[in-house]
Amino acid sequence: MKAHTGFGTLAVHAGVTPDPATGAVMTPIYQTSTYAQQAPGQHKGYEYARTQNPTRTALEASVAALEQGAHGIAFASGMAAMDAVVRLLRPGDEVLAGNDLYGGSYRLLQRVYAPLGIKSRFVDLAGSPSLEALVSPRTKMIWIETPTNPLLRISDIAALCAQARQLGIRTVVDNTFASPYLQQPLELGADLVIHSATKYLGGHSDVVLGVVVTRLPEVAERLYFLQNAAGAVPGPHDCFLVLRGVKTLHLRMERACDNAEQIAQWLEVHPRVARVYYPGLPTHPQHELAARQMRRFGGMLSFDLEDASVAAAMKVLRHTQLFTLAESLGGVESLIGHPATMTHAAIPREERLRSGLSDGLIRLSVGVEDVADLIADLEQALK
Ligand SMILES: *Cc1c(COP(=O)(O)O)cnc(C)c1O
């Protein structure tokens, strides 16, 4: 598809062509483990389903196009995608990562890779810090999550990637929170983008899957090798579900942004709320940067209550009726969560507090319901 095609058109059409066997308009779920060969080694490009599957190929092409990349490599989960990316490194190499990372990403780096000799340093990457003082000669990868989870801090992707390039360090952006509709890290200079497609790409809280996108052929080749060699591949049905979700990404994202913007403004003046973390608010420390780097500000927001105790937060969490108390995010339905005891429980408390994540912080994944109903639900829960 032509490079100038609009996002909505790409979301619906990229990677998808009518099935050559039947003309089926929707990519079929190729639920097979193997493919018939005409003679040994003579086949149609598909030999064994860990190595290739047409449903997966369609999804990989779709997400690669949405990220303005050349290669998409799908994995069984966002963590499996991250795992493959970290395996690009060797023992002795170091990762420089933000200190406000997704809890599972922190756990993978600290508990799986540090003991294997790939150390990570966690620093504040909000805004556009100078990397010179933060990296060592061993730093080979910079791991950027923006907006961050759950404090919605924004890193300047273009500024960080330009510096990293000068230093010969590879950059990875976890684009799960923004989705390619709101932010395109490869266009801003990143080497790799990773997604937990479990979230906005899938969009319906019914599948777990991960995708890596890059323009670098040698990196893609290694990732396809790892996908097959380590084998953390997604099943064809899961690929189908994400492919279906992607087609409405732009519509869902617009509505989620509309709703989140209104809820953020409403919370900001609520007497029981001390602070709202949402990049769309002019009071957000990186609001200007977010406005420059992102199409809109996303469907995620967090807030601190005036009473910053766990108990006060628990009371609110127990009383919402429309917002479901659950981990995860990015689905059509609104979710509410308590990072300190849920998504970020894997991070030691001192480290959590140091990065600004309080015991009472409440996180919302705003869905596509009617905003008046969502606000009414929060209003009664805050009472
Ligand atoms: C959920 C999430 C992940 C992990 O993805 P899974 O699909 O759950 O394995 C990684 N990064 C971010 C920002 C996430 O929200």
Ligand as a Chemical Component Dictionary entry (heavy atoms), coordinates in Angstrom:
data_LIG
# 
_chem_comp.id                   LIG 
_chem_comp.type                 NON-POLYMER 
_chem_comp.pdbx_formal_charge   0 
_chem_comp.three_letter_code    LIG 
# 
loop_
_chem_comp_atom.comp_id 
_chem_comp_atom.atom_id 
_chem_comp_atom.alt_atom_id 
_chem_comp_atom.type_symbol 
_chem_comp_atom.charge 
_chem_comp_atom.model_Cartn_x 
_chem_comp_atom.model_Cartn_y 
_chem_comp_atom.model_Cartn_z 
_chem_comp_atom.pdbx_ordinal 
LIG C1 C1 C 0 0.809 -5.366 29.133 1  
LIG C2 C2 C 0 2.078 -4.684 28.803 2  
LIG C3 C3 C 0 3.219 -5.413 28.466 3  
LIG C4 C4 C 0 3.242 -6.919 28.474 4  
LIG O1 O1 O 0 2.427 -7.485 27.506 5  
LIG P1 P1 P 0 1.671 -8.905 27.649 6  
LIG O2 O2 O 0 0.920 -9.006 26.389 7  
LIG O3 O3 O 0 0.818 -8.829 28.878 8  
LIG O4 O4 O 0 2.736 -9.935 27.805 9  
LIG C5 C5 C 0 4.370 -4.703 28.133 10 
LIG N1 N1 N 0 4.399 -3.352 28.148 11 
LIG C6 C6 C 0 3.321 -2.627 28.483 12 
LIG C7 C7 C 0 3.412 -1.137 28.474 13 
LIG C8 C8 C 0 2.136 -3.253 28.829 14 
LIG O5 O5 O 0 1.064 -2.517 29.175 15 
# 
loop_
_chem_comp_bond.comp_id 
_chem_comp_bond.atom_id_1 
_chem_comp_bond.atom_id_2 
_chem_comp_bond.value_order 
_chem_comp_bond.pdbx_ordinal 
LIG C1 C2 SING 1  
LIG C2 C3 SING 2  
LIG C2 C8 DOUB 3  
LIG C3 C4 SING 4  
LIG C3 C5 DOUB 5  
LIG C4 O1 SING 6  
LIG O1 P1 SING 7  
LIG P1 O2 DOUB 8  
LIG P1 O3 SING 9  
LIG P1 O4 SING 10 
LIG C5 N1 SING 11 
LIG N1 C6 DOUB 12 
LIG C6 C7 SING 13 
LIG C6 C8 SING 14 
LIG C8 O5 SING 15 
# 
